[in-house]
Amino acid sequence: MSGRRLPPLPTVKDILRMYNINAKKKLSQNFIMDPRLLDRLAKAGGSLDGKVVVEVGPGPGGITRSILGQGARQCVVIEKDPRFIPALELLNEGSGGRLDIHIGDVMHFNMEKLFPASMATDWEGDPPNISLIGNLPFNVSTPLLIKWMNAMANKESLWGYGRVPLTLCFQLEVAQRMSAPPGHACRSRLSVMCQNWARVHQNFTIPGGAFLPKPDVDVGVVTLKPLTVPYIDQPYKTVEKVVTTVFHGKKKKLYNTLGKLFPKNMSNNLCYRMLSETGVNADMRPIDIDMAEWSRLCNSYVRIIRENPSLDNYNTRGRKSELEPAVYENGELFIDGDSDDVIDSLRSERMLRFE
């Protein structure tokens, strides 16, 4: 199957006018208007010819028509806002019934039964004939990414079908953190968590002016291709706990943060043990640690926990260690990362707001 040209259809701008739809700020809705950008986004993760694509948050169907126009065999869309149903049904009719429309909140949508079991492939083999694409609202992009990385690590949800790749839009700063290499100023917990389970590629940047309404930030288009074997071959929650604890003080030296994994009366001895076992330099900053060194640190921590199971429940911060998402609240942007990250971001961006 090659790219199928769709019959003449209203533009995204026309759709919004026909159905009297305005973007809802509380849902962080921003629509891409340029058909060339929509096509570029659709094929950023590779050819869609003959594939089945899951699109998250299709809105008026701009990216959807590009996906279908690139030759996708089927496009499954998950949309929270029912105002877009007439536009999507129009697109389904124009595409010859290749659109499967689901209404629901993707944060709680079960993707495990979207396709027949026959579409699944072995994790170690070739990826399944499935891709995931989405222009995610800023207010859910990081929490949703974290949820999906957890599912990928556990081979659950859509990743029960195999190594399904993702091509997604994020606020540019989040995209830069996801792909930042060791030593880069943007390196963060999000960098390590994403890169542990996927090959992360920042494809290109979409200027804020390409969206309607125009946000005060540019957008990065990122593709994540799941790895056959993660760098740190340990449970997601274990990796997340170690990385989060060490990154609370990402500009501090490792010996100042590593011991916070343990109670004070044990921290010095166990911190020294981890450094001795792994050979990681105690003077390194968390942003300088590479994936092989993170693997050695996590494996050392797991050995200690196996010897002292009660330490598994210790949390020096007295709360969940789950990554803090980037969210908009009352128009203000709170960035993923430790407190230093947030302070630096707010200083530089002066609390980004939508126009």
KEKE-3310 file (N, C-alpha, C; in steps of 0.2 Angstrom, whole numbers, plus 5000, padded with zeros to 4 digits):
npx = (5004:5003:5005:4989:4979:4968:4951:4945:4945:4938:4949:4959:4957:4945:4937:4937:4930:4918:4912:4911:4921:4932:4948:4951:4957:4959:4961:4973:4973:4980:4981:4989:4991:4997:4998:5010:5018:5010:5011:5025:5026:5018:5026:5038:5043:5045:5041:5023:5016:5004:5003:4996:4990:4990:4983:4984:4974:4967:4960:4954:4957:4969:4982:4978:4973:4984:4991:4983:4984:4997:4997:4993:4985:4975:4969:4968:4960:4960:4951:4947:4938:4922:4917:4924:4920:4910:4919:4929:4921:4918:4930:4933:4923:4928:4940:4937:4932:4943:4946:4945:4936:4938:4931:4937:4948:4964:4973:4968:4964:4962:4973:4976:4968:4965:4969:4969:4976:4985:4992:5003:5021:5036:5046:5059:5060:5056:5048:5030:5017:5013:5011:5013:5006:5006:5000:5002:4993:5000:4998:4996:5007:5020:5016:5009:5019:5027:5019:5017:5031:5033:5023:5029:5041:5036:5031:5017:5000:4999:5011:5011:5010:5022:5037:5032:5034:5035:5029:5029:5023:5031:5033:5046:5057:5055:5057:5070:5076:5072:5081:5093:5111:5123:5131:5126:5118:5104:5101:5092:5082:5072:5078:5086:5077:5069:5079:5083:5075:5071:5077:5080:5075:5076:5067:5063:5060:5045:5039:5031:5022:5016:5005:4987:4978:4992:5005:5017:5028:5040:5039:5045:5047:5047:5054:5052:5060:5057:5070:5077:5083:5085:5096:5098:5094:5082:5068:5055:5051:5061:5073:5068:5067:5080:5086:5079:5081:5095:5095:5090:5096:5105:5116:5125:5138:5140:5142:5135:5122:5119:5119:5107:5098:5097:5094:5100:5109:5115:5119:5132:5141:5134:5133:5147:5150:5142:5149:5161:5159:5154:5163:5161:5164:5165:5164:5157:5144:5126:5121:5131:5133:5134:5124:5129:5135:5124:5118:5126:5126:5112:5111:5120:5113:5101:5107:5110:5097:5092:5099:5095:5080:5071:5075:5070:5058:5062:5062:5069:5063:5050:5039:5030:5042:5040:5042:5041:5028:5027:5016:5003:4996:4983:4988:5002:5018:5025:5039:5045:5057:5070:5070:5080:5080:5067:5068:5078:5072:5061:5067:5073:5063:5053:5040:5031:5018:5002:4997)
npy = (4994:5011:5029:5035:5046:5058:5062:5079:5089:5099:5112:5112:5124:5128:5118:5120:5132:5129:5120:5128:5129:5132:5133:5125:5132:5126:5113:5114:5115:5116:5119:5113:5121:5121:5112:5106:5105:5096:5084:5082:5079:5068:5058:5058:5048:5038:5027:5026:5017:5005:5003:5002:5015:5022:5037:5050:5062:5069:5080:5092:5084:5086:5080:5068:5066:5067:5056:5046:5050:5046:5033:5024:5009:5009:5020:5023:5033:5042:5053:5066:5076:5078:5087:5086:5075:5076:5081:5071:5060:5064:5064:5050:5045:5051:5044:5031:5023:5020:5025:5023:5028:5033:5039:5046:5049:5049:5047:5037:5028:5011:5003:4990:4981:4985:4979:4964:4949:4943:4952:4955:4955:4946:4953:4954:4953:4959:4976:4977:4980:4993:5010:5024:5040:5058:5074:5081:5088:5101:5100:5087:5080:5076:5069:5059:5053:5048:5038:5030:5026:5018:5008:5003:4998:4988:4980:4982:4987:4996:4991:4978:4972:4972:4981:4995:5010:5028:5044:5060:5076:5089:5102:5112:5113:5102:5091:5093:5089:5076:5070:5074:5072:5064:5076:5087:5103:5102:5089:5078:5069:5064:5063:5051:5041:5040:5037:5025:5015:5017:5022:5039:5052:5068:5075:5088:5105:5114:5130:5141:5149:5142:5136:5136:5141:5152:5147:5152:5145:5135:5120:5103:5089:5072:5056:5040:5025:5009:5000:4984:4978:4986:4998:4999:4985:4983:4984:4996:5005:5004:5009:5022:5026:5027:5035:5047:5051:5053:5064:5074:5088:5090:5097:5095:5085:5068:5060:5068:5066:5052:5045:5048:5038:5030:5027:5039:5034:5024:5029:5034:5022:5014:5022:5023:5010:5008:5016:5011:4998:5001:5009:5022:5039:5048:5062:5066:5075:5072:5075:5072:5058:5043:5031:5018:5019:5023:5011:5002:5008:5007:4993:4990:4995:4987:4975:4978:4980:4968:4961:4968:4970:4978:4991:4995:5001:5014:5031:5046:5058:5057:5055:5050:5045:5047:5054:5072:5079:5090:5103:5114:5126:5137:5144:5145:5138:5123:5114:5098:5090:5092:5103:5113:5113:5118:5131:5137:5136:5144:5156:5159:5158:5166:5162:5155:5159:5156:5166)
npz = (5000:4996:4999:5002:4993:5000:4997:4993:5007:5021:5027:5042:5048:5042:5047:5061:5060:5054:5064:5074:5084:5097:5104:5120:5134:5147:5143:5137:5123:5107:5090:5076:5061:5048:5034:5028:5039:5047:5039:5040:5053:5055:5048:5055:5063:5054:5040:5037:5029:5027:5040:5057:5066:5082:5087:5099:5106:5094:5090:5079:5068:5061:5061:5059:5046:5039:5043:5038:5025:5023:5020:5030:5036:5045:5057:5074:5085:5100:5109:5120:5120:5115:5106:5094:5087:5076:5065:5065:5061:5048:5042:5043:5035:5023:5021:5018:5029:5037:5050:5067:5080:5097:5112:5126:5141:5139:5149:5157:5148:5142:5133:5130:5124:5111:5099:5090:5097:5088:5082:5090:5093:5097:5110:5109:5095:5079:5079:5082:5069:5072:5077:5088:5089:5093:5096:5110:5124:5134:5147:5151:5146:5151:5163:5156:5148:5158:5163:5152:5150:5161:5158:5146:5152:5159:5149:5146:5143:5128:5125:5127:5115:5109:5104:5103:5094:5098:5093:5097:5103:5113:5125:5121:5130:5138:5129:5126:5138:5138:5128:5132:5133:5144:5155:5149:5151:5151:5156:5166:5178:5170:5158:5160:5164:5152:5142:5147:5144:5130:5114:5111:5101:5095:5084:5076:5078:5081:5079:5090:5084:5074:5079:5084:5097:5099:5108:5121:5120:5111:5102:5103:5093:5096:5094:5101:5103:5108:5118:5116:5127:5142:5148:5162:5170:5179:5190:5186:5196:5205:5198:5196:5209:5214:5204:5205:5219:5219:5210:5216:5219:5208:5205:5214:5222:5219:5231:5240:5238:5236:5248:5253:5250:5260:5278:5290:5300:5293:5281:5277:5277:5268:5257:5254:5251:5239:5230:5231:5225:5213:5206:5203:5201:5216:5216:5205:5197:5197:5184:5175:5175:5166:5157:5159:5171:5179:5178:5186:5198:5202:5202:5212:5223:5223:5227:5240:5245:5244:5254:5265:5267:5273:5270:5258:5259:5263:5262:5261:5258:5262:5255:5239:5227:5214:5198:5196:5187:5172:5172:5168:5178:5181:5170:5173:5171:5177:5178:5174:5185:5198:5213:5210:5196:5194:5199:5192:5179:5181:5184:5172:5162:5168:5172:5161:5151:5142:5128)
capx = (5000:5007:5001:4982:4977:4961:4947:4946:4941:4939:4956:4959:4954:4938:4934:4935:4925:4911:4908:4911:4925:4937:4952:4949:4963:4959:4963:4979:4972:4984:4981:4994:4987:5001:4998:5016:5020:5007:5014:5031:5025:5016:5031:5044:5045:5046:5035:5017:5013:5002:5003:4991:4993:4986:4984:4981:4972:4967:4957:4950:4960:4974:4988:4975:4972:4991:4993:4979:4987:5004:4996:4991:4980:4970:4971:4964:4960:4958:4950:4943:4933:4917:4916:4928:4917:4908:4925:4932:4917:4918:4937:4932:4919:4932:4945:4935:4931:4950:4947:4942:4936:4936:4930:4940:4954:4970:4977:4964:4961:4965:4975:4978:4963:4964:4970:4969:4983:4989:4996:5009:5027:5041:5049:5066:5060:5054:5042:5024:5015:5009:5014:5009:5008:5001:5001:5000:4992:5006:4996:4996:5012:5024:5013:5007:5025:5029:5014:5019:5037:5031:5020:5035:5046:5033:5028:5010:4996:5001:5018:5010:5010:5029:5041:5029:5037:5030:5032:5025:5025:5032:5036:5053:5062:5054:5060:5077:5078:5072:5086:5100:5116:5127:5135:5122:5114:5097:5101:5088:5079:5068:5083:5088:5071:5067:5084:5085:5070:5070:5081:5076:5078:5073:5067:5063:5056:5039:5038:5024:5017:5013:4999:4982:4981:4999:5008:5023:5034:5041:5037:5049:5044:5052:5052:5055:5060:5059:5076:5076:5086:5086:5103:5097:5089:5079:5061:5054:5051:5068:5077:5065:5069:5087:5088:5075:5085:5102:5095:5088:5103:5108:5122:5129:5142:5137:5143:5131:5115:5118:5118:5100:5094:5097:5093:5106:5114:5118:5120:5139:5143:5131:5135:5154:5150:5140:5154:5167:5157:5153:5169:5159:5168:5161:5164:5153:5137:5121:5120:5137:5133:5131:5119:5132:5136:5118:5116:5130:5123:5106:5112:5122:5107:5097:5110:5109:5090:5091:5102:5091:5073:5067:5077:5066:5053:5064:5061:5071:5059:5044:5033:5032:5048:5038:5044:5036:5026:5027:5009:5000:4991:4981:4992:5009:5021:5029:5043:5048:5064:5071:5069:5085:5078:5061:5070:5082:5067:5056:5071:5074:5057:5048:5033:5028:5010:4999:4994)
capy = (5000:5017:5034:5036:5053:5058:5067:5086:5090:5106:5112:5112:5131:5127:5113:5124:5137:5125:5117:5134:5126:5136:5129:5126:5133:5122:5107:5115:5113:5120:5115:5114:5123:5121:5105:5103:5103:5090:5079:5081:5076:5061:5053:5059:5042:5033:5026:5023:5013:4999:5002:5004:5020:5025:5044:5052:5069:5071:5086:5092:5079:5088:5075:5061:5066:5066:5049:5042:5051:5043:5026:5020:5005:5010:5025:5023:5040:5043:5060:5067:5082:5076:5092:5085:5069:5077:5082:5065:5056:5067:5061:5043:5044:5052:5039:5024:5019:5018:5028:5020:5033:5032:5045:5045:5052:5044:5045:5032:5023:5005:5001:4983:4977:4989:4975:4956:4946:4941:4958:4956:4952:4945:4959:4953:4952:4966:4979:4976:4985:4998:5016:5029:5047:5063:5081:5080:5095:5102:5099:5080:5077:5073:5063:5053:5050:5044:5032:5025:5023:5013:5002:5000:4994:4981:4977:4982:4992:4995:4988:4971:4970:4973:4987:5000:5017:5034:5050:5064:5083:5091:5108:5111:5111:5095:5087:5094:5085:5069:5068:5077:5067:5066:5082:5093:5107:5100:5082:5077:5062:5062:5060:5045:5037:5039:5034:5018:5010:5019:5027:5045:5056:5074:5076:5094:5110:5118:5136:5142:5153:5137:5133:5141:5148:5152:5146:5156:5141:5131:5113:5098:5083:5067:5049:5035:5018:5005:4996:4977:4977:4992:4999:4997:4980:4982:4986:5003:5008:5004:5014:5028:5029:5028:5041:5053:5053:5056:5070:5080:5091:5088:5101:5093:5080:5062:5058:5072:5064:5045:5042:5049:5032:5026:5031:5043:5030:5019:5032:5034:5016:5011:5026:5021:5003:5008:5019:5006:4992:5003:5013:5028:5044:5052:5069:5067:5077:5068:5076:5069:5051:5040:5025:5012:5021:5022:5004:5000:5011:5003:4986:4989:4997:4981:4970:4980:4979:4961:4959:4972:4971:4984:4998:4996:5006:5020:5037:5052:5064:5056:5056:5046:5047:5047:5060:5077:5081:5097:5105:5121:5128:5144:5147:5145:5132:5120:5110:5092:5091:5093:5110:5117:5113:5122:5137:5139:5137:5150:5162:5160:5159:5170:5159:5155:5159:5157:5173)
capz = (5000:4996:5002:4999:4993:5002:4993:4995:5013:5023:5031:5050:5050:5040:5052:5067:5059:5052:5069:5079:5089:5100:5109:5127:5138:5152:5141:5134:5116:5102:5084:5070:5055:5042:5031:5027:5046:5049:5036:5043:5060:5054:5045:5058:5066:5049:5036:5040:5024:5029:5047:5061:5070:5087:5088:5105:5105:5087:5090:5073:5064:5056:5060:5057:5039:5037:5045:5033:5018:5022:5019:5036:5035:5050:5062:5080:5088:5107:5110:5126:5119:5110:5101:5088:5084:5069:5061:5064:5057:5041:5040:5043:5028:5017:5021:5017:5035:5040:5056:5073:5085:5104:5116:5132:5143:5137:5155:5160:5143:5142:5126:5130:5120:5105:5093:5091:5100:5083:5080:5094:5091:5103:5112:5106:5088:5076:5082:5078:5064:5076:5080:5092:5087:5096:5098:5117:5128:5139:5154:5152:5142:5155:5167:5152:5146:5163:5163:5146:5151:5166:5154:5142:5156:5161:5143:5147:5139:5121:5124:5127:5108:5107:5105:5099:5094:5099:5090:5101:5104:5119:5126:5119:5136:5140:5123:5127:5144:5137:5124:5134:5135:5150:5155:5146:5156:5152:5159:5172:5179:5164:5153:5162:5163:5145:5139:5149:5140:5123:5110:5111:5095:5094:5076:5074:5082:5078:5082:5093:5079:5070:5082:5085:5098:5099:5115:5122:5119:5105:5103:5100:5091:5099:5093:5106:5100:5114:5117:5117:5134:5145:5151:5169:5169:5185:5189:5185:5203:5208:5194:5197:5216:5214:5200:5208:5225:5217:5206:5221:5220:5202:5204:5220:5220:5220:5238:5244:5237:5236:5254:5255:5249:5267:5285:5292:5304:5288:5274:5275:5276:5262:5251:5252:5248:5232:5226:5230:5221:5206:5203:5200:5205:5221:5215:5199:5197:5193:5176:5172:5176:5160:5158:5161:5178:5182:5179:5191:5204:5203:5203:5219:5227:5223:5231:5247:5247:5245:5260:5270:5263:5276:5267:5252:5260:5266:5258:5265:5257:5266:5250:5233:5223:5207:5194:5196:5180:5170:5172:5168:5183:5180:5165:5175:5169:5182:5174:5177:5188:5205:5214:5207:5189:5193:5201:5186:5174:5182:5183:5165:5158:5171:5173:5155:5151:5136:5127)
cpx = (5004:5002:4994:4980:4969:4957:4947:4941:4943:4946:4954:4955:4947:4934:4932:4930:4918:4908:4909:4915:4931:4942:4951:4956:4964:4962:4970:4979:4976:4984:4986:4990:4990:5001:5005:5019:5017:5009:5021:5031:5023:5021:5038:5047:5046:5040:5029:5013:5011:5001:4997:4993:4988:4988:4980:4980:4971:4964:4953:4952:4965:4980:4984:4974:4979:4993:4989:4982:4994:5003:4994:4985:4974:4973:4966:4965:4957:4957:4945:4937:4928:4915:4919:4925:4914:4914:4928:4928:4917:4925:4936:4928:4924:4938:4943:4934:4938:4951:4942:4942:4934:4936:4933:4946:4959:4974:4974:4962:4965:4967:4977:4974:4961:4964:4970:4976:4987:4993:5003:5015:5031:5045:5056:5066:5059:5049:5036:5022:5011:5014:5010:5011:5003:5004:4998:4999:4998:5004:4996:5003:5017:5021:5011:5013:5027:5025:5016:5026:5037:5028:5025:5039:5043:5030:5020:5007:4998:5007:5017:5010:5017:5032:5038:5032:5032:5034:5027:5028:5026:5034:5043:5058:5061:5057:5067:5080:5077:5078:5093:5105:5119:5131:5132:5118:5107:5096:5097:5086:5075:5072:5085:5083:5069:5073:5086:5081:5069:5076:5077:5079:5073:5073:5068:5059:5051:5039:5031:5019:5014:5006:4994:4978:4988:5002:5014:5029:5034:5040:5043:5046:5049:5049:5056:5054:5062:5065:5074:5078:5087:5094:5103:5092:5086:5072:5060:5055:5057:5073:5074:5067:5076:5089:5085:5079:5091:5101:5092:5094:5107:5115:5127:5133:5139:5137:5138:5124:5114:5116:5110:5095:5093:5096:5100:5111:5117:5121:5128:5142:5141:5133:5143:5154:5147:5145:5160:5165:5156:5159:5167:5162:5163:5160:5160:5147:5132:5120:5126:5137:5130:5127:5122:5133:5130:5116:5120:5128:5116:5107:5115:5117:5103:5100:5110:5102:5089:5094:5098:5085:5070:5069:5073:5061:5055:5064:5063:5067:5052:5038:5035:5038:5046:5040:5039:5034:5027:5019:5008:4995:4989:4986:5000:5012:5026:5033:5045:5055:5064:5070:5074:5083:5072:5063:5073:5077:5063:5060:5072:5068:5052:5041:5030:5021:5008:4997:4987)
cpy = (5006:5023:5035:5044:5053:5063:5074:5086:5097:5106:5112:5119:5131:5123:5117:5129:5134:5123:5122:5131:5131:5132:5130:5126:5128:5115:5107:5113:5118:5116:5118:5116:5121:5113:5102:5101:5096:5084:5077:5077:5069:5056:5054:5053:5036:5032:5023:5019:5007:4998:5004:5009:5022:5032:5046:5060:5071:5078:5086:5088:5081:5083:5069:5061:5065:5059:5045:5043:5048:5035:5021:5016:5006:5016:5025:5029:5039:5050:5061:5072:5080:5081:5091:5079:5070:5077:5075:5060:5058:5064:5054:5041:5045:5048:5032:5020:5017:5021:5025:5025:5031:5038:5043:5049:5047:5042:5039:5027:5017:5003:4994:4979:4980:4984:4968:4954:4944:4946:4959:4952:4951:4952:4959:4953:4959:4969:4977:4981:4990:5004:5020:5036:5052:5069:5082:5087:5095:5100:5092:5077:5073:5067:5057:5049:5045:5037:5027:5022:5017:5007:4999:4996:4988:4978:4976:4987:4991:4991:4981:4968:4970:4980:4993:5007:5022:5040:5055:5071:5085:5098:5107:5109:5104:5090:5087:5089:5078:5066:5070:5071:5069:5072:5088:5096:5105:5093:5082:5070:5060:5060:5053:5040:5035:5035:5027:5013:5012:5023:5033:5049:5062:5076:5083:5099:5113:5124:5137:5145:5148:5134:5139:5138:5147:5152:5151:5152:5137:5124:5108:5092:5077:5060:5045:5028:5013:5000:4988:4975:4984:4992:4997:4991:4978:4985:4994:5007:5009:5009:5021:5031:5031:5035:5048:5055:5056:5063:5075:5083:5089:5092:5099:5087:5073:5059:5062:5069:5056:5042:5043:5043:5028:5030:5034:5039:5025:5022:5032:5028:5013:5015:5024:5014:5004:5011:5015:5000:4994:5006:5019:5034:5048:5059:5071:5071:5072:5069:5073:5061:5048:5034:5019:5013:5020:5015:5001:5002:5007:4996:4985:4991:4991:4976:4972:4979:4972:4958:4963:4974:4977:4991:4999:5001:5013:5025:5043:5058:5063:5057:5051:5049:5048:5054:5065:5079:5089:5098:5112:5121:5135:5148:5147:5138:5129:5114:5104:5093:5092:5101:5115:5118:5118:5129:5140:5140:5143:5156:5164:5162:5164:5168:5160:5155:5159:5164:5172)
cpz = (5000:4998:4998:4999:4995:4998:4996:5002:5016:5027:5038:5052:5048:5045:5058:5066:5058:5059:5075:5085:5091:5104:5116:5131:5143:5150:5137:5127:5112:5096:5079:5064:5048:5039:5030:5034:5048:5046:5038:5049:5059:5052:5049:5061:5061:5045:5039:5035:5027:5036:5051:5066:5076:5088:5094:5104:5098:5086:5083:5067:5059:5055:5058:5050:5036:5038:5039:5026:5017:5021:5024:5034:5039:5055:5068:5084:5095:5108:5116:5125:5113:5105:5094:5084:5077:5064:5060:5060:5050:5038:5039:5036:5022:5016:5019:5023:5038:5047:5061:5078:5092:5108:5123:5134:5143:5144:5158:5155:5143:5135:5125:5125:5113:5099:5095:5093:5094:5080:5084:5092:5098:5104:5109:5098:5085:5079:5078:5073:5067:5078:5084:5090:5091:5097:5105:5120:5133:5146:5156:5149:5146:5160:5162:5149:5151:5164:5158:5147:5156:5162:5150:5146:5158:5156:5144:5143:5131:5119:5126:5120:5106:5108:5101:5099:5095:5096:5093:5101:5111:5119:5125:5125:5138:5135:5124:5133:5142:5133:5126:5136:5141:5150:5152:5151:5157:5155:5165:5173:5173:5158:5154:5161:5156:5141:5141:5146:5133:5120:5108:5105:5095:5087:5074:5079:5078:5082:5085:5089:5075:5073:5083:5091:5099:5106:5115:5122:5113:5107:5100:5099:5092:5097:5098:5103:5106:5113:5119:5125:5137:5148:5158:5169:5176:5185:5189:5191:5206:5205:5196:5204:5216:5210:5203:5214:5223:5213:5210:5223:5214:5201:5210:5218:5223:5228:5243:5244:5237:5242:5256:5253:5255:5273:5287:5295:5299:5282:5272:5273:5269:5256:5249:5249:5241:5228:5225:5225:5214:5202:5201:5205:5210:5220:5208:5201:5194:5186:5172:5171:5169:5162:5161:5169:5182:5183:5185:5198:5206:5205:5210:5224:5228:5227:5238:5249:5248:5252:5266:5267:5266:5273:5261:5253:5263:5261:5262:5264:5260:5261:5244:5230:5216:5204:5194:5189:5179:5169:5171:5174:5183:5176:5167:5174:5175:5178:5178:5180:5195:5206:5211:5199:5189:5194:5195:5180:5175:5182:5176:5161:5161:5171:5166:5155:5143:5135:5127)
residu = (MET:SER:GLY:ARG:ARG:LEU:PRO:PRO:LEU:PRO:THR:VAL:LYS:ASP:ILE:LEU:ARG:MET:TYR:ASN:ILE:ASN:ALA:LYS:LYS:LYS:LEU:SER:GLN:ASN:PHE:ILE:MET:ASP:PRO:ARG:LEU:LEU:ASP:ARG:LEU:ALA:LYS:ALA:GLY:GLY:SER:LEU:ASP:GLY:LYS:VAL:VAL:VAL:GLU:VAL:GLY:PRO:GLY:PRO:GLY:GLY:ILE:THR:ARG:SER:ILE:LEU:GLY:GLN:GLY:ALA:ARG:GLN:CYS:VAL:VAL:ILE:GLU:LYS:ASP:PRO:ARG:PHE:ILE:PRO:ALA:LEU:GLU:LEU:LEU:ASN:GLU:GLY:SER:GLY:GLY:ARG:LEU:ASP:ILE:HIS:ILE:GLY:ASP:VAL:MET:HIS:PHE:ASN:MET:GLU:LYS:LEU:PHE:PRO:ALA:SER:MET:ALA:THR:ASP:TRP:GLU:GLY:ASP:PRO:PRO:ASN:ILE:SER:LEU:ILE:GLY:ASN:LEU:PRO:PHE:ASN:VAL:SER:THR:PRO:LEU:LEU:ILE:LYS:TRP:MET:ASN:ALA:MET:ALA:ASN:LYS:GLU:SER:LEU:TRP:GLY:TYR:GLY:ARG:VAL:PRO:LEU:THR:LEU:CYS:PHE:GLN:LEU:GLU:VAL:ALA:GLN:ARG:MET:SER:ALA:PRO:PRO:GLY:HIS:ALA:CYS:ARG:SER:ARG:LEU:SER:VAL:MET:CYS:GLN:ASN:TRP:ALA:ARG:VAL:HIS:GLN:ASN:PHE:THR:ILE:PRO:GLY:GLY:ALA:PHE:LEU:PRO:LYS:PRO:ASP:VAL:ASP:VAL:GLY:VAL:VAL:THR:LEU:LYS:PRO:LEU:THR:VAL:PRO:TYR:ILE:ASP:GLN:PRO:TYR:LYS:THR:VAL:GLU:LYS:VAL:VAL:THR:THR:VAL:PHE:HIS:GLY:LYS:LYS:LYS:LYS:LEU:TYR:ASN:THR:LEU:GLY:LYS:LEU:PHE:PRO:LYS:ASN:MET:SER:ASN:ASN:LEU:CYS:TYR:ARG:MET:LEU:SER:GLU:THR:GLY:VAL:ASN:ALA:ASP:MET:ARG:PRO:ILE:ASP:ILE:ASP:MET:ALA:GLU:TRP:SER:ARG:LEU:CYS:ASN:SER:TYR:VAL:ARG:ILE:ILE:ARG:GLU:ASN:PRO:SER:LEU:ASP:ASN:TYR:ASN:THR:ARG:GLY:ARG:LYS:SER:GLU:LEU:GLU:PRO:ALA:VAL:TYR:GLU:ASN:GLY:GLU:LEU:PHE:ILE:ASP:GLY:ASP:SER:ASP:ASP:VAL:ILE:ASP:SER:LEU:ARG:SER:GLU:ARG:MET:LEU:ARG:PHE:GLU)
# end
